[in-house]
Amino acid sequence: MPVVPLVRESASALSSFADDPKGLLTSCRRLLDRRSDCAPLVWLAARMLTAMDPRSEARRVIGDLEDDATPHLLGQGMDALPAGSSVLAVGDLAAYAAALDDRPDLRWVEPDDLEAAGRADLVLMTSDCAGPSQALVVAETVSVAEMARGWGTPVWLIAGAGRILPERMWDLLSDRHRPDDPAMRGLAVLDLDRFVTRVVTPSGLRTPAEAARRSDCPIVPELFAR
């Protein structure tokens, strides 16, 4: 399920516990037990648990997702690409399609051929769960990133609203990224410091560390208590 509908559905369910702090915490923990691959759910849970009015905060989270400036800023960043530039995209870019549609002059190369990373002027990747130095990505992304690095091709990781966690929350969540977890099938961990040139965020193009420092996800360690 795409991120926004998933978070909207989860926000509705969690809001039924808005007047029951213990029940809300338990429900948030259960949600993350099932979906440790989705940082916006961590963002939703942490914001609701630290809010004076969890129900209103859930509505604000949905509004922040729906008003995500990342597609616009991605478009601005890509404006610097000369006409006819080649772009290779890996992952689900549906949430950012509007920005890409504004550049019909670009040439898109297929990720099926790893050599394409060397022929591209830019590689775009997506993640729904990132921290200061790592991100969860579809598995094929890692091999593409390795090829792009070898060719010196710039790599941008697109991580929209709620997708980037501060270091402490990323560390706690990543402890749950077990290979046998069904939510992790088809996913791999990407080393951002090694492979990613810039992260496209709601506040612009940042280094991975800068992006994590700008995360507005509250630090709530009790979300991950066993």
C-alpha positions, 0 to 999 in steps of 0.5 A: 500500500502507498505511504499516504493511504497506509498512514491515513488508515493507521492514523484513523485506527490509532485515534480510537486510543487518543484518550487511552495513553497506554492503549495508544502506546501498545497499539503503536508498538504493534503497528511497528512490529508489523511494519518496521520498513515504513518510517512515516508510521514511526513518525505518526506514532511518535508525534501522536504519543508526544502530543497533548491532543493525539487525535489532532496531531494525527490529522496534522501528520496526514496534512504534512504528508499530503502537502509534502514539498519534496516533489516540487523541490525534486523538480527544482533540483532537476531543472539544472539538468541540461535538455536531453540528459539521461536519468535512471530511476530505481524504486517506486517514484509514483509519489514524485511523478509530477516533478518528473513529468515536467521534464519530457526532454529527459531520456530515461534509461532502464535499470535492468542493465547495470551498465545503464548507470554508467550511461546516466547523468543522474540516478534517482532512488527512493526510500520510505525509511532512512536514517543519517547514514543508511536507508532501506531500498528495494534490493536492486538499488544496491547494485545500481548504486555500486555501478553508479559509484564506479562511473562517478554518476551522481545519485539522489535519494528521494525521501519525502515527508516522514521518511527520514528518522533522527539517529536514535530512532533509526538505530532503534528501528533498524534493530528490527530489520530482520531478514526473516521479517515479511515486511523486509522481503525485497528490501536491502540496506543502502550505505548513504555515505558511500553511495548517495550524493544528495537526499531530496527532502521536504526542505531541499537537497541535503547531505544524508547527515543534514537530512537526518538532523532536520527530521522532525520525528520526536525521540520516543524510545519506549516505542521500541520496548519489548 
